[in-house]
Amino acid sequence: MSFHLSAEDIRIDDNHILRARLQNIDGDWCDAEIDLDNHLGNNEGEIQWDSANFSHSVDNVEFRIEGDGEVPVLRCRCRDSDGNEFARDVNLSERIENQNGQFVFN
């Protein structure tokens, strides 16, 4: 299940920790977190899944639910090895789910 559909108080802390209260199968709300640095990287100014430590070379990390489809989007400014900056975003529900009140990366 896409995590944002069964979550409240979603936020990004320290530019890489996704935190929220996620609902489990019993309907209880559970505090949950996942370190996005373990799953996202910055490859020459592009955000990339199955990589690591994206927060080490990005600025202005923001999280919002956007659009009619209520998409959970992480936005940031990524730097390449020459120091150029690029506005980038990633749909976190592409790979992150709520499984019984816990974040799971797929």
N, C-alpha and C positions, 0 to 999 in steps of 0.2 A: 504494500500500500504506500502511495506517495506520502511522505511524512507530514507535509504541511496540511493535509486534509484532516489529520487527527492530532493537531498540535496547537499550543497557545504559547504566548510569550517567546516567540522565536527571535533569536538574535545571534550576532557574531561578536564574540569577545576576543580581545587581543589579536585581532585581524585574522584569526584562523580557527577559533573554537566555536563550532556551531552548537548552541544550547537552546533547549526548549523544554516545555512540559508536554510529554507525549502520552496519549491515552492508550492503555493496554486493553486486552480482550475483555477484561472485567469492567471496563469503563472507568478505572482509576487513572489519575494523572500522575505520571512519573517524571522526575527530573532526569534529563538525559543530555549527553554531550558527545560530540565526536570531533576529533582533531582533523581538520581538513588538510593540514600539512602532511598527513599520512596518505593522502589520496589525490591531491592536486599539486601540480608543479607549474612553473613558468618556463616555457621553452621559447627563448628568443622573443619574448613579448606576447606569447600566446598561452592562455590557460589550458592545461592538459591533464586529463584524468589519468590514473595509473602512474602517477609521478609523485614527487614529494617537494615539500618546503616552498610552496608558492609564496607564502607570506614574507619570505626573506628578500624578495625582489619586487614587491608591489606596494602601492600606497592607496590611500582613500578607499579602503575596503568598506563596502556597504551591503546591507541585505534588505530586500523588499519583496513583498508579494505583489506581482505586477500582472496587468492585462486581464482580459475577460476570463481566461482560463485559470486565473489565480496561480501564476507560476512563481515558485520561490527562486529568486534571482540574486546571485552574488555578483556585485560589480566592483571593479577595481581599476587602478592604473598600473599596468605591467611594464617593466623595463626590460629592454634587450641588453646584450653584452656591450653595446656602444652607448648605453645610457638613454636611448630614445624611449619615450613613454607612449603607451597605447591604451585607450579605453577598452576594456574587455568585460565580458560577462559570461556567466555559466548558469544553466538551469540545474540547481542542486537536486531536483527530483529525478533527473536522469539516472542517478546512481545511488542516491541515498533514500532509504525507506525507514518506516516505523515498523518494527516487528515486536509486538507485544510490549510496547512502551520503551523500546530501546532503538537508538539509531543503528542501522546496519548498512554497510557499503556493499553494493553489488557490482 
